[in-house]
Amino acid sequence: MSWSKFSAQEKNELLFRIVNSESSQPVAYATIKFTKSNNGTIANILGDFRIPIHYIKDSEILNISCIGYY
């Protein structure tokens, strides 16, 4: 599983996509957790998720998990 910055939608948030590193197919409904703030989000069916820009400025670490991946 890997992730990449997809595009910036607004000044205050970033859009990312999680994909399978072997097939480049989206990983639907992956769980994204931020270690410092203990907040999180879930990717949509296309593997996309948005995060506020301040998480990047705060040097947040993302933990990404999904059933069936290790």
mmCIF file of the N, C-alpha and C atoms, coordinates in Angstrom:
data_MODEL
# 
_entry.id   MODEL 
# 
loop_
_atom_site.group_PDB 
_atom_site.id 
_atom_site.type_symbol 
_atom_site.label_atom_id 
_atom_site.label_alt_id 
_atom_site.label_comp_id 
_atom_site.label_asym_id 
_atom_site.label_entity_id 
_atom_site.label_seq_id 
_atom_site.pdbx_PDB_ins_code 
_atom_site.Cartn_x 
_atom_site.Cartn_y 
_atom_site.Cartn_z 
_atom_site.occupancy 
_atom_site.B_iso_or_equiv 
_atom_site.pdbx_formal_charge 
_atom_site.auth_seq_id 
_atom_site.auth_comp_id 
_atom_site.auth_asym_id 
_atom_site.auth_atom_id 
_atom_site.pdbx_PDB_model_num 
ATOM 1   N N  . MET A 1 1  ? 0.852   -1.158 0.000  1.00 0.00 ? 1  MET A N  1 
ATOM 2   C CA . MET A 1 1  ? 0.000   0.000  0.000  1.00 0.00 ? 1  MET A CA 1 
ATOM 3   C C  . MET A 1 1  ? 0.899   1.222  0.000  1.00 0.00 ? 1  MET A C  1 
ATOM 4   N N  . SER A 1 2  ? 0.551   2.204  -0.777 1.00 0.00 ? 2  SER A N  1 
ATOM 5   C CA . SER A 1 2  ? 1.287   3.461  -0.784 1.00 0.00 ? 2  SER A CA 1 
ATOM 6   C C  . SER A 1 2  ? 0.287   4.601  -0.941 1.00 0.00 ? 2  SER A C  1 
ATOM 7   N N  . TRP A 1 3  ? 0.763   5.812  -0.742 1.00 0.00 ? 3  TRP A N  1 
ATOM 8   C CA . TRP A 1 3  ? -0.096  6.975  -0.877 1.00 0.00 ? 3  TRP A CA 1 
ATOM 9   C C  . TRP A 1 3  ? 0.661   8.057  -1.600 1.00 0.00 ? 3  TRP A C  1 
ATOM 10  N N  . SER A 1 4  ? -0.071  8.948  -2.217 1.00 0.00 ? 4  SER A N  1 
ATOM 11  C CA . SER A 1 4  ? 0.560   10.073 -2.879 1.00 0.00 ? 4  SER A CA 1 
ATOM 12  C C  . SER A 1 4  ? -0.345  11.286 -2.790 1.00 0.00 ? 4  SER A C  1 
ATOM 13  N N  . LYS A 1 5  ? 0.284   12.451 -2.823 1.00 0.00 ? 5  LYS A N  1 
ATOM 14  C CA . LYS A 1 5  ? -0.489  13.693 -2.838 1.00 0.00 ? 5  LYS A CA 1 
ATOM 15  C C  . LYS A 1 5  ? -1.111  13.811 -4.209 1.00 0.00 ? 5  LYS A C  1 
ATOM 16  N N  . PHE A 1 6  ? -2.410  13.930 -4.251 1.00 0.00 ? 6  PHE A N  1 
ATOM 17  C CA . PHE A 1 6  ? -3.144  13.933 -5.503 1.00 0.00 ? 6  PHE A CA 1 
ATOM 18  C C  . PHE A 1 6  ? -3.298  15.337 -6.060 1.00 0.00 ? 6  PHE A C  1 
ATOM 19  N N  . SER A 1 7  ? -3.752  16.250 -5.238 1.00 0.00 ? 7  SER A N  1 
ATOM 20  C CA . SER A 1 7  ? -3.875  17.654 -5.633 1.00 0.00 ? 7  SER A CA 1 
ATOM 21  C C  . SER A 1 7  ? -4.338  18.478 -4.443 1.00 0.00 ? 7  SER A C  1 
ATOM 22  N N  . ALA A 1 8  ? -4.188  19.752 -4.555 1.00 0.00 ? 8  ALA A N  1 
ATOM 23  C CA . ALA A 1 8  ? -4.683  20.667 -3.524 1.00 0.00 ? 8  ALA A CA 1 
ATOM 24  C C  . ALA A 1 8  ? -6.043  21.180 -3.977 1.00 0.00 ? 8  ALA A C  1 
ATOM 25  N N  . GLN A 1 9  ? -7.066  20.928 -3.187 1.00 0.00 ? 9  GLN A N  1 
ATOM 26  C CA . GLN A 1 9  ? -8.413  21.355 -3.540 1.00 0.00 ? 9  GLN A CA 1 
ATOM 27  C C  . GLN A 1 9  ? -8.715  22.762 -3.038 1.00 0.00 ? 9  GLN A C  1 
ATOM 28  N N  . GLU A 1 10 ? -8.268  23.069 -1.877 1.00 0.00 ? 10 GLU A N  1 
ATOM 29  C CA . GLU A 1 10 ? -8.471  24.383 -1.279 1.00 0.00 ? 10 GLU A CA 1 
ATOM 30  C C  . GLU A 1 10 ? -7.179  24.773 -0.583 1.00 0.00 ? 10 GLU A C  1 
ATOM 31  N N  . LYS A 1 11 ? -7.064  26.014 -0.199 1.00 0.00 ? 11 LYS A N  1 
ATOM 32  C CA . LYS A 1 11 ? -5.867  26.473 0.488  1.00 0.00 ? 11 LYS A CA 1 
ATOM 33  C C  . LYS A 1 11 ? -5.684  25.800 1.846  1.00 0.00 ? 11 LYS A C  1 
ATOM 34  N N  . ASN A 1 12 ? -6.754  25.364 2.471  1.00 0.00 ? 12 ASN A N  1 
ATOM 35  C CA . ASN A 1 12 ? -6.680  24.840 3.831  1.00 0.00 ? 12 ASN A CA 1 
ATOM 36  C C  . ASN A 1 12 ? -6.663  23.319 3.923  1.00 0.00 ? 12 ASN A C  1 
ATOM 37  N N  . GLU A 1 13 ? -6.674  22.619 2.794  1.00 0.00 ? 13 GLU A N  1 
ATOM 38  C CA . GLU A 1 13 ? -6.652  21.157 2.851  1.00 0.00 ? 13 GLU A CA 1 
ATOM 39  C C  . GLU A 1 13 ? -5.906  20.568 1.650  1.00 0.00 ? 13 GLU A C  1 
ATOM 40  N N  . LEU A 1 14 ? -5.463  19.324 1.844  1.00 0.00 ? 14 LEU A N  1 
ATOM 41  C CA . LEU A 1 14 ? -4.772  18.586 0.787  1.00 0.00 ? 14 LEU A CA 1 
ATOM 42  C C  . LEU A 1 14 ? -5.536  17.299 0.510  1.00 0.00 ? 14 LEU A C  1 
ATOM 43  N N  . LEU A 1 15 ? -5.539  16.873 -0.742 1.00 0.00 ? 15 LEU A N  1 
ATOM 44  C CA . LEU A 1 15 ? -6.199  15.636 -1.134 1.00 0.00 ? 15 LEU A CA 1 
ATOM 45  C C  . LEU A 1 15 ? -5.133  14.597 -1.456 1.00 0.00 ? 15 LEU A C  1 
ATOM 46  N N  . PHE A 1 16 ? -5.268  13.406 -0.877 1.00 0.00 ? 16 PHE A N  1 
ATOM 47  C CA . PHE A 1 16 ? -4.344  12.300 -1.094 1.00 0.00 ? 16 PHE A CA 1 
ATOM 48  C C  . PHE A 1 16 ? -5.111  11.103 -1.641 1.00 0.00 ? 16 PHE A C  1 
ATOM 49  N N  . ARG A 1 17 ? -4.377  10.176 -2.269 1.00 0.00 ? 17 ARG A N  1 
ATOM 50  C CA . ARG A 1 17 ? -4.970  8.921  -2.742 1.00 0.00 ? 17 ARG A CA 1 
ATOM 51  C C  . ARG A 1 17 ? -4.097  7.765  -2.275 1.00 0.00 ? 17 ARG A C  1 
ATOM 52  N N  . ILE A 1 18 ? -4.737  6.729  -1.722 1.00 0.00 ? 18 ILE A N  1 
ATOM 53  C CA . ILE A 1 18 ? -4.043  5.519  -1.297 1.00 0.00 ? 18 ILE A CA 1 
ATOM 54  C C  . ILE A 1 18 ? -4.232  4.475  -2.385 1.00 0.00 ? 18 ILE A C  1 
ATOM 55  N N  . VAL A 1 19 ? -3.109  3.899  -2.842 1.00 0.00 ? 19 VAL A N  1 
ATOM 56  C CA . VAL A 1 19 ? -3.159  2.900  -3.903 1.00 0.00 ? 19 VAL A CA 1 
ATOM 57  C C  . VAL A 1 19 ? -2.349  1.665  -3.516 1.00 0.00 ? 19 VAL A C  1 
ATOM 58  N N  . ASN A 1 20 ? -2.703  0.542  -4.102 1.00 0.00 ? 20 ASN A N  1 
ATOM 59  C CA . ASN A 1 20 ? -1.946  -0.691 -3.954 1.00 0.00 ? 20 ASN A CA 1 
ATOM 60  C C  . ASN A 1 20 ? -0.628  -0.506 -4.694 1.00 0.00 ? 20 ASN A C  1 
ATOM 61  N N  . SER A 1 21 ? 0.495   -0.736 -4.022 1.00 0.00 ? 21 SER A N  1 
ATOM 62  C CA . SER A 1 21 ? 1.802   -0.468 -4.629 1.00 0.00 ? 21 SER A CA 1 
ATOM 63  C C  . SER A 1 21 ? 2.139   -1.427 -5.761 1.00 0.00 ? 21 SER A C  1 
ATOM 64  N N  . GLU A 1 22 ? 1.493   -2.585 -5.813 1.00 0.00 ? 22 GLU A N  1 
ATOM 65  C CA . GLU A 1 22 ? 1.759   -3.539 -6.893 1.00 0.00 ? 22 GLU A CA 1 
ATOM 66  C C  . GLU A 1 22 ? 0.866   -3.321 -8.105 1.00 0.00 ? 22 GLU A C  1 
ATOM 67  N N  . SER A 1 23 ? -0.409  -3.032 -7.872 1.00 0.00 ? 23 SER A N  1 
ATOM 68  C CA . SER A 1 23 ? -1.357  -2.918 -8.987 1.00 0.00 ? 23 SER A CA 1 
ATOM 69  C C  . SER A 1 23 ? -1.728  -1.481 -9.337 1.00 0.00 ? 23 SER A C  1 
ATOM 70  N N  . SER A 1 24 ? -1.377  -0.535 -8.481 1.00 0.00 ? 24 SER A N  1 
ATOM 71  C CA . SER A 1 24 ? -1.745  0.884  -8.624 1.00 0.00 ? 24 SER A CA 1 
ATOM 72  C C  . SER A 1 24 ? -3.256  1.114  -8.556 1.00 0.00 ? 24 SER A C  1 
ATOM 73  N N  . GLN A 1 25 ? -3.998  0.133  -8.055 1.00 0.00 ? 25 GLN A N  1 
ATOM 74  C CA . GLN A 1 25 ? -5.438  0.279  -7.878 1.00 0.00 ? 25 GLN A CA 1 
ATOM 75  C C  . GLN A 1 25 ? -5.721  0.974  -6.549 1.00 0.00 ? 25 GLN A C  1 
ATOM 76  N N  . PRO A 1 26 ? -6.792  1.772  -6.480 1.00 0.00 ? 26 PRO A N  1 
ATOM 77  C CA . PRO A 1 26 ? -7.134  2.453  -5.226 1.00 0.00 ? 26 PRO A CA 1 
ATOM 78  C C  . PRO A 1 26 ? -7.434  1.462  -4.101 1.00 0.00 ? 26 PRO A C  1 
ATOM 79  N N  . VAL A 1 27 ? -7.102  1.859  -2.880 1.00 0.00 ? 27 VAL A N  1 
ATOM 80  C CA . VAL A 1 27 ? -7.438  1.079  -1.689 1.00 0.00 ? 27 VAL A CA 1 
ATOM 81  C C  . VAL A 1 27 ? -8.633  1.772  -1.036 1.00 0.00 ? 27 VAL A C  1 
ATOM 82  N N  . ALA A 1 28 ? -9.794  1.179  -1.212 1.00 0.00 ? 28 ALA A N  1 
ATOM 83  C CA . ALA A 1 28 ? -11.036 1.779  -0.717 1.00 0.00 ? 28 ALA A CA 1 
ATOM 84  C C  . ALA A 1 28 ? -11.163 1.632  0.793  1.00 0.00 ? 28 ALA A C  1 
ATOM 85  N N  . TYR A 1 29 ? -11.650 2.673  1.429  1.00 0.00 ? 29 TYR A N  1 
ATOM 86  C CA . TYR A 1 29 ? -12.019 2.692  2.846  1.00 0.00 ? 29 TYR A CA 1 
ATOM 87  C C  . TYR A 1 29 ? -10.866 2.400  3.806  1.00 0.00 ? 29 TYR A C  1 
ATOM 88  N N  . ALA A 1 30 ? -9.651  2.764  3.426  1.00 0.00 ? 30 ALA A N  1 
ATOM 89  C CA . ALA A 1 30 ? -8.518  2.638  4.341  1.00 0.00 ? 30 ALA A CA 1 
ATOM 90  C C  . ALA A 1 30 ? -8.712  3.615  5.502  1.00 0.00 ? 30 ALA A C  1 
ATOM 91  N N  . THR A 1 31 ? -8.169  3.257  6.654  1.00 0.00 ? 31 THR A N  1 
ATOM 92  C CA . THR A 1 31 ? -8.255  4.100  7.841  1.00 0.00 ? 31 THR A CA 1 
ATOM 93  C C  . THR A 1 31 ? -6.961  4.897  7.974  1.00 0.00 ? 31 THR A C  1 
ATOM 94  N N  . ILE A 1 32 ? -7.075  6.186  8.183  1.00 0.00 ? 32 ILE A N  1 
ATOM 95  C CA . ILE A 1 32 ? -5.927  7.077  8.340  1.00 0.00 ? 32 ILE A CA 1 
ATOM 96  C C  . ILE A 1 32 ? -6.003  7.668  9.741  1.00 0.00 ? 32 ILE A C  1 
ATOM 97  N N  . LYS A 1 33 ? -4.948  7.474  10.526 1.00 0.00 ? 33 LYS A N  1 
ATOM 98  C CA . LYS A 1 33 ? -4.902  7.995  11.893 1.00 0.00 ? 33 LYS A CA 1 
ATOM 99  C C  . LYS A 1 33 ? -3.685  8.907  12.026 1.00 0.00 ? 33 LYS A C  1 
ATOM 100 N N  . PHE A 1 34 ? -3.870  10.021 12.708 1.00 0.00 ? 34 PHE A N  1 
ATOM 101 C CA . PHE A 1 34 ? -2.807  10.981 12.959 1.00 0.00 ? 34 PHE A CA 1 
ATOM 102 C C  . PHE A 1 34 ? -2.265  10.737 14.356 1.00 0.00 ? 34 PHE A C  1 
ATOM 103 N N  . THR A 1 35 ? -0.973  10.501 14.477 1.00 0.00 ? 35 THR A N  1 
ATOM 104 C CA . THR A 1 35 ? -0.413  10.062 15.750 1.00 0.00 ? 35 THR A CA 1 
ATOM 105 C C  . THR A 1 35 ? -0.387  11.135 16.834 1.00 0.00 ? 35 THR A C  1 
ATOM 106 N N  . LYS A 1 36 ? -0.054  12.362 16.513 1.00 0.00 ? 36 LYS A N  1 
ATOM 107 C CA . LYS A 1 36 ? 0.047   13.406 17.537 1.00 0.00 ? 36 LYS A CA 1 
ATOM 108 C C  . LYS A 1 36 ? -1.316  13.840 18.062 1.00 0.00 ? 36 LYS A C  1 
ATOM 109 N N  . SER A 1 37 ? -2.252  14.063 17.174 1.00 0.00 ? 37 SER A N  1 
ATOM 110 C CA . SER A 1 37 ? -3.557  14.583 17.584 1.00 0.00 ? 37 SER A CA 1 
ATOM 111 C C  . SER A 1 37 ? -4.549  13.483 17.920 1.00 0.00 ? 37 SER A C  1 
ATOM 112 N N  . ASN A 1 38 ? -4.250  12.258 17.531 1.00 0.00 ? 38 ASN A N  1 
ATOM 113 C CA . ASN A 1 38 ? -5.136  11.108 17.743 1.00 0.00 ? 38 ASN A CA 1 
ATOM 114 C C  . ASN A 1 38 ? -6.457  11.256 16.998 1.00 0.00 ? 38 ASN A C  1 
ATOM 115 N N  . ASN A 1 39 ? -6.492  12.090 15.965 1.00 0.00 ? 39 ASN A N  1 
ATOM 116 C CA . ASN A 1 39 ? -7.653  12.221 15.075 1.00 0.00 ? 39 ASN A CA 1 
ATOM 117 C C  . ASN A 1 39 ? -7.446  11.305 13.885 1.00 0.00 ? 39 ASN A C  1 
ATOM 118 N N  . GLY A 1 40 ? -8.458  11.183 13.068 1.00 0.00 ? 40 GLY A N  1 
ATOM 119 C CA . GLY A 1 40 ? -8.318  10.357 11.887 1.00 0.00 ? 40 GLY A CA 1 
ATOM 120 C C  . GLY A 1 40 ? -9.434  10.571 10.894 1.00 0.00 ? 40 GLY A C  1 
ATOM 121 N N  . THR A 1 41 ? -9.362  9.807  9.802  1.00 0.00 ? 41 THR A N  1 
ATOM 122 C CA . THR A 1 41 ? -10.363 9.872  8.756  1.00 0.00 ? 41 THR A CA 1 
ATOM 123 C C  . THR A 1 41 ? -10.367 8.534  8.028  1.00 0.00 ? 41 THR A C  1 
ATOM 124 N N  . ILE A 1 42 ? -11.272 8.388  7.089  1.00 0.00 ? 42 ILE A N  1 
ATOM 125 C CA . ILE A 1 42 ? -11.365 7.173  6.286  1.00 0.00 ? 42 ILE A CA 1 
ATOM 126 C C  . ILE A 1 42 ? -11.367 7.569  4.816  1.00 0.00 ? 42 ILE A C  1 
ATOM 127 N N  . ALA A 1 43 ? -10.602 6.825  4.017  1.00 0.00 ? 43 ALA A N  1 
ATOM 128 C CA . ALA A 1 43 ? -10.575 7.070  2.573  1.00 0.00 ? 43 ALA A CA 1 
ATOM 129 C C  . ALA A 1 43 ? -11.918 6.668  1.960  1.00 0.00 ? 43 ALA A C  1 
ATOM 130 N N  . ASN A 1 44 ? -12.255 7.278  0.840  1.00 0.00 ? 44 ASN A N  1 
ATOM 131 C CA . ASN A 1 44 ? -13.499 6.918  0.157  1.00 0.00 ? 44 ASN A CA 1 
ATOM 132 C C  . ASN A 1 44 ? -13.265 5.706  -0.755 1.00 0.00 ? 44 ASN A C  1 
ATOM 133 N N  . ILE A 1 45 ? -14.233 5.362  -1.570 1.00 0.00 ? 45 ILE A N  1 
ATOM 134 C CA . ILE A 1 45 ? -14.142 4.184  -2.428 1.00 0.00 ? 45 ILE A CA 1 
ATOM 135 C C  . ILE A 1 45 ? -13.005 4.282  -3.453 1.00 0.00 ? 45 ILE A C  1 
ATOM 136 N N  . LEU A 1 46 ? -12.587 5.506  -3.778 1.00 0.00 ? 46 LEU A N  1 
ATOM 137 C CA . LEU A 1 46 ? -11.478 5.719  -4.720 1.00 0.00 ? 46 LEU A CA 1 
ATOM 138 C C  . LEU A 1 46 ? -10.124 5.795  -4.019 1.00 0.00 ? 46 LEU A C  1 
ATOM 139 N N  . GLY A 1 47 ? -10.119 5.624  -2.701 1.00 0.00 ? 47 GLY A N  1 
ATOM 140 C CA . GLY A 1 47 ? -8.878  5.718  -1.936 1.00 0.00 ? 47 GLY A CA 1 
ATOM 141 C C  . GLY A 1 47 ? -8.486  7.145  -1.599 1.00 0.00 ? 47 GLY A C  1 
ATOM 142 N N  . ASP A 1 48 ? -9.359  8.096  -1.885 1.00 0.00 ? 48 ASP A N  1 
ATOM 143 C CA . ASP A 1 48 ? -9.068  9.512  -1.644 1.00 0.00 ? 48 ASP A CA 1 
ATOM 144 C C  . ASP A 1 48 ? -9.433  9.920  -0.217 1.00 0.00 ? 48 ASP A C  1 
ATOM 145 N N  . PHE A 1 49 ? -8.620  10.815 0.333  1.00 0.00 ? 49 PHE A N  1 
ATOM 146 C CA . PHE A 1 49 ? -8.950  11.432 1.614  1.00 0.00 ? 49 PHE A CA 1 
ATOM 147 C C  . PHE A 1 49 ? -8.324  12.812 1.669  1.00 0.00 ? 49 PHE A C  1 
ATOM 148 N N  . ARG A 1 50 ? -8.935  13.677 2.457  1.00 0.00 ? 50 ARG A N  1 
ATOM 149 C CA . ARG A 1 50 ? -8.461  15.060 2.617  1.00 0.00 ? 50 ARG A CA 1 
ATOM 150 C C  . ARG A 1 50 ? -7.988  15.265 4.048  1.00 0.00 ? 50 ARG A C  1 
ATOM 151 N N  . ILE A 1 51 ? -6.946  16.089 4.169  1.00 0.00 ? 51 ILE A N  1 
ATOM 152 C CA . ILE A 1 51 ? -6.509  16.480 5.513  1.00 0.00 ? 51 ILE A CA 1 
ATOM 153 C C  . ILE A 1 51 ? -6.270  17.982 5.533  1.00 0.00 ? 51 ILE A C  1 
ATOM 154 N N  . PRO A 1 52 ? -6.514  18.603 6.674  1.00 0.00 ? 52 PRO A N  1 
ATOM 155 C CA . PRO A 1 52 ? -6.239  20.037 6.807  1.00 0.00 ? 52 PRO A CA 1 
ATOM 156 C C  . PRO A 1 52 ? -4.737  20.304 6.690  1.00 0.00 ? 52 PRO A C  1 
ATOM 157 N N  . ILE A 1 53 ? -4.381  21.398 6.085  1.00 0.00 ? 53 ILE A N  1 
ATOM 158 C CA . ILE A 1 53 ? -2.983  21.766 5.863  1.00 0.00 ? 53 ILE A CA 1 
ATOM 159 C C  . ILE A 1 53 ? -2.211  21.900 7.174  1.00 0.00 ? 53 ILE A C  1 
ATOM 160 N N  . HIS A 1 54 ? -2.868  22.266 8.272  1.00 0.00 ? 54 HIS A N  1 
ATOM 161 C CA . HIS A 1 54 ? -2.154  22.456 9.536  1.00 0.00 ? 54 HIS A CA 1 
ATOM 162 C C  . HIS A 1 54 ? -1.582  21.143 10.066 1.00 0.00 ? 54 HIS A C  1 
ATOM 163 N N  . TYR A 1 55 ? -2.126  19.991 9.649  1.00 0.00 ? 55 TYR A N  1 
ATOM 164 C CA . TYR A 1 55 ? -1.539  18.715 10.060 1.00 0.00 ? 55 TYR A CA 1 
ATOM 165 C C  . TYR A 1 55 ? -0.137  18.567 9.484  1.00 0.00 ? 55 TYR A C  1 
ATOM 166 N N  . ILE A 1 56 ? 0.076   19.055 8.280  1.00 0.00 ? 56 ILE A N  1 
ATOM 167 C CA . ILE A 1 56 ? 1.404   19.008 7.658  1.00 0.00 ? 56 ILE A CA 1 
ATOM 168 C C  . ILE A 1 56 ? 2.334   19.968 8.386  1.00 0.00 ? 56 ILE A C  1 
ATOM 169 N N  . LYS A 1 57 ? 1.852   21.159 8.678  1.00 0.00 ? 57 LYS A N  1 
ATOM 170 C CA . LYS A 1 57 ? 2.653   22.153 9.391  1.00 0.00 ? 57 LYS A CA 1 
ATOM 171 C C  . LYS A 1 57 ? 3.016   21.683 10.790 1.00 0.00 ? 57 LYS A C  1 
ATOM 172 N N  . ASP A 1 58 ? 2.142   20.869 11.410 1.00 0.00 ? 58 ASP A N  1 
ATOM 173 C CA . ASP A 1 58 ? 2.395   20.342 12.749 1.00 0.00 ? 58 ASP A CA 1 
ATOM 174 C C  . ASP A 1 58 ? 3.229   19.066 12.726 1.00 0.00 ? 58 ASP A C  1 
ATOM 175 N N  . SER A 1 59 ? 3.725   18.678 11.548 1.00 0.00 ? 59 SER A N  1 
ATOM 176 C CA . SER A 1 59 ? 4.546   17.471 11.364 1.00 0.00 ? 59 SER A CA 1 
ATOM 177 C C  . SER A 1 59 ? 3.840   16.217 11.864 1.00 0.00 ? 59 SER A C  1 
ATOM 178 N N  . GLU A 1 60 ? 2.566   16.105 11.581 1.00 0.00 ? 60 GLU A N  1 
ATOM 179 C CA . GLU A 1 60 ? 1.800   14.912 11.948 1.00 0.00 ? 60 GLU A CA 1 
ATOM 180 C C  . GLU A 1 60 ? 2.326   13.699 11.188 1.00 0.00 ? 60 GLU A C  1 
ATOM 181 N N  . ILE A 1 61 ? 2.272   12.548 11.828 1.00 0.00 ? 61 ILE A N  1 
ATOM 182 C CA . ILE A 1 61 ? 2.627   11.279 11.200 1.00 0.00 ? 61 ILE A CA 1 
ATOM 183 C C  . ILE A 1 61 ? 1.338   10.540 10.910 1.00 0.00 ? 61 ILE A C  1 
ATOM 184 N N  . LEU A 1 62 ? 1.202   10.039 9.675  1.00 0.00 ? 62 LEU A N  1 
ATOM 185 C CA . LEU A 1 62 ? 0.010   9.298  9.287  1.00 0.00 ? 62 LEU A CA 1 
ATOM 186 C C  . LEU A 1 62 ? 0.254   7.805  9.448  1.00 0.00 ? 62 LEU A C  1 
ATOM 187 N N  . ASN A 1 63 ? -0.680  7.129  10.091 1.00 0.00 ? 63 ASN A N  1 
ATOM 188 C CA . ASN A 1 63 ? -0.705  5.672  10.136 1.00 0.00 ? 63 ASN A CA 1 
ATOM 189 C C  . ASN A 1 63 ? -1.879  5.238  9.279  1.00 0.00 ? 63 ASN A C  1 
ATOM 190 N N  . ILE A 1 64 ? -1.594  4.459  8.230  1.00 0.00 ? 64 ILE A N  1 
ATOM 191 C CA . ILE A 1 64 ? -2.625  4.025  7.296  1.00 0.00 ? 64 ILE A CA 1 
ATOM 192 C C  . ILE A 1 64 ? -2.776  2.520  7.404  1.00 0.00 ? 64 ILE A C  1 
ATOM 193 N N  . SER A 1 65 ? -4.014  2.077  7.545  1.00 0.00 ? 65 SER A N  1 
ATOM 194 C CA . SER A 1 65 ? -4.269  0.645  7.636  1.00 0.00 ? 65 SER A CA 1 
ATOM 195 C C  . SER A 1 65 ? -5.548  0.302  6.862  1.00 0.00 ? 65 SER A C  1 
ATOM 196 N N  . CYS A 1 66 ? -5.624  -0.956 6.473  1.00 0.00 ? 66 CYS A N  1 
ATOM 197 C CA . CYS A 1 66 ? -6.821  -1.439 5.774  1.00 0.00 ? 66 CYS A CA 1 
ATOM 198 C C  . CYS A 1 66 ? -6.859  -2.958 5.930  1.00 0.00 ? 66 CYS A C  1 
ATOM 199 N N  . ILE A 1 67 ? -8.033  -3.485 6.184  1.00 0.00 ? 67 ILE A N  1 
ATOM 200 C CA . ILE A 1 67 ? -8.179  -4.934 6.327  1.00 0.00 ? 67 ILE A CA 1 
ATOM 201 C C  . ILE A 1 67 ? -7.674  -5.609 5.055  1.00 0.00 ? 67 ILE A C  1 
ATOM 202 N N  . GLY A 1 68 ? -6.830  -6.612 5.214  1.00 0.00 ? 68 GLY A N  1 
ATOM 203 C CA . GLY A 1 68 ? -6.295  -7.342 4.074  1.00 0.00 ? 68 GLY A CA 1 
ATOM 204 C C  . GLY A 1 68 ? -4.910  -6.884 3.645  1.00 0.00 ? 68 GLY A C  1 
ATOM 205 N N  . TYR A 1 69 ? -4.390  -5.821 4.264  1.00 0.00 ? 69 TYR A N  1 
ATOM 206 C CA . TYR A 1 69 ? -3.047  -5.322 3.967  1.00 0.00 ? 69 TYR A CA 1 
ATOM 207 C C  . TYR A 1 69 ? -2.193  -5.389 5.217  1.00 0.00 ? 69 TYR A C  1 
ATOM 208 N N  . TYR A 1 70 ? -0.918  -5.616 5.034  1.00 0.00 ? 70 TYR A N  1 
ATOM 209 C CA . TYR A 1 70 ? 0.020   -5.633 6.169  1.00 0.00 ? 70 TYR A CA 1 
ATOM 210 C C  . TYR A 1 70 ? 1.312   -4.968 5.796  1.00 0.00 ? 70 TYR A C  1 
# 
